[in-house]
Amino acid sequence: MRMATGTWFAPVRAWSSTQSRWESDSEALVRGGFGGYIRRTNPTRHNMKHLYTLVFAMLTVSFAFAQAPVREYAGRDITARPAEGQHVDYTREIIYTNDFSDCSGLTFVNAYDEGYTDYIDGINWECTTAGPTGPYAIVGITSTTADNGYVMVDSDLFGAEENYAASWTENCWFSIDDPVDLTGHPFVTVEFENYYRCWDNTADIERCYLEISLDGVNWPNPETLEVEEGYVVVADDTVAARYEVFPTYERGDESSNPYVARFDIGDVAGDESSVYFRWRWVGQWGYAWMVDDFVVFDTPANDVRIAEYTSFTDFLTTGLWEAQVWPESQVPALDLAVAVTGLGTAVQPNTTLSVAVNGSDADGGTSTGLDIAYGQTDTLRVLGWEAPGQGTYTFDYTVASDSTDEYPADNVAQQAIEVVEYQYGRDNGQFIGATPADGTVDFIAGVPYDAVNDMTVYGIDVAVMDASDVGAEVVCHLFDWVEWNNGGGQYDGLLTTSEEVQLEADFLNSGDGEVSWYTFALEEPYEVAAGEAVMACFEHLGGDNVQIGTSNAQYAQTVFIYGPFGTGSAYDWYYTTNCPMVRLNLDPNATTTMSVDNVAGEGFELGRAYPNPATGNTRVDFTLDAAADVTFEVTSLTGAIVRRMDLGVQPPGIQRAVLDLQGLTAGMYTYTIVVDGARATRKLVIK
């Protein structure tokens, strides 16, 4: 039996994207294998004052057990990723079409059968009208001519039937047997309808390609994955002949049904007399990919589209993390940015970005115009938009030029933010999964935040899932971003922490409806200067099951998790592609959601250590009902007693002990009081 899973990570020493609707662990299967977490590196970040340097190399690791994202059972409702472009009728010169109703003109190939023995045999494309039939089948494609057939690779069915092994990678393709003559057509575009859902691309192994050959023999090397490696030779030139259909897709991402993929192939195929096409799948027990209604036509003269980059903070330029929920005191003037690509053969003059806010053009703005040439990609920006106050703000982006765009469906995009009083969140409040997959392990989930202005952090809010055990002990921490990023240890940069609390059932989340936020008040409020950054962290020390919600996709190396997620269950910091639902709380009146009590034993109570985290020493209060012999022990997570203090017989009442921590390495420990042989234990962090 496969075990239940949660979020898929990638390790650090430091955009999934969306999983469809939430499902409980009991409804999920685990997949191990190639991929998993990508170890954190230190990315260079140029945002305000916190600059840091690339130090650690990225490492891809493997898993053999529950480190995979949540799958969905067949028949579950799913929410599709917003369409990146829908087919619309416009004037065009059709050169070739194929609705895949007749598969006698197609060839189906598995890489293993062609001598590429690093790949698993047995899986291949097929013609069908029935759609996927695996245990986690997505629906069939709703393409224009779906009723007369389409082509599909059903990775989900293959993986289930063949008892998926972590060591295999699937690699198969289908091609159209007859070439297309493009003589006299120097500018050529292809378009096809398709439907795809990504299982997980964290390890960069799940790919969907269109590839081209000019003789039906020499194709891009099927052992390579990058677009830049997929070339063929044209005359004296080496030309890219590989097009990735979903280059930005990560765990759980799903296309619209159908999604119209569109590529300009003039560089490789323009004016060529024999052009062959094939569609290739690479992955490891994915869902399915379906292809239909292929069209080749002359590239229009006038066409621009929004490319793969939209950002309301212009993140790739400013480095300002995209918060979905901003506290009013921290929301900056936003630079609203989109990348645009010229697909028309003519220069698109005065191409501009217009932004409407909540449907109002007057509340948005228009960018400076740029002339966008054929094949050119540039970024358009509406600079310095300011939120007038609290509320929800939806940004509708529209790109246009002085020419009439012949394919306007891909000229629009949308983003939204919320401005509130005190909460600061990079998640969007929508559950798409839970982390970690195995909630019994000890882990820390961390989300960094910019201090746009001076701010005081009073607490940390976390969306804890109802698969968590009631009574499990958890704690929150606040880290200094620069010190954490420049360090290498579990607690580098630790600033302050909350009290340990025991989870209560009334505040857990099923994944449906409004989020129930656990608030963890910090032991002391922490002031963060404008231009600095901190990381809000939630920690579970293992044993009981604890999981927290995950939400919208994030850029790589911008949200993190610590735990045993490396090869051989190695502990380290890793980055994850979906946002752990961990927020800052700036409310001066923030209080811990649940009560914080002393740990009681027979005839005594053990109080909390202060300070905690501690350096050098910490003091602990305890209460005795009667005179008793008292000993304190400090124990590492390996179980070794690293300090022991015998206090002898102590009188009844409230007492205080000062624990000497000199010489102990930074990390997590426990402290235990032994009262006439009875014991009680709490957690202690040494920094």
Buried (B, 14 or more C-beta within 10 A) or exposed (E): EBBBBBBBBBBBBBBBBBBBBBBBBEEBBBBBBBBBBBBBBBBEBEBBEBEBEEBBEBBBBBBBBBBBBBBBEEEBEBEBBEBBBEBEEEEBEEBBEBBBEEBEEBEBBBBBBEEBEEBBBEBBBBBBEEBBBBBBBBBBBBBBBBEEBBBBBBBBBBBBEBEBEBEBBBBBBBBBEEBBEBEEBBBBBBBBBBBBBBBBBBBEBBBBBBBBBBEBEEBBBBEEBEBEEBBBEBEEEEBBBBBBBBEBBBBBBBBBBBBBBBBBBBBBBBEBEBBBBBBBBBBBBBBBBBBBBBBBBBBBBBBBBBBEBBBBBBBEEBBBBBBBBBBBBBBBEBBBBBBBBBBBBBBBEEBBBBBBBEEEEEEBBBBEBBBBEBEBBBBBBBEEBEBEEEEEBEBBBBBBBEBEBBBBBBBBBEBBBBBBEBBBBBBBBBBBBBBBBBBBBBBBBBBBBBBBBEBBBBBBBBBBBBBBBEEBBBBBBBBBBBEBBBBBBBBBBBBBBBBBBBBBEEBBBEBEEEBBBBBBBBBEBBEBEEBBBBBBBBBBBBEBBBBBBBBBBBBBBBBBBBBBBBBEEEBBBBBBBBBBBBBBBBBEEBBBBBEBEBBEBEBBBBBBBEBBBBEEEBBBBBBBEEEBEBBBBBBBEEEEEBBEBEBEEBEEEEBEBEBEBEEBEBBBBBBBBBBBEEEBBBBBBBB
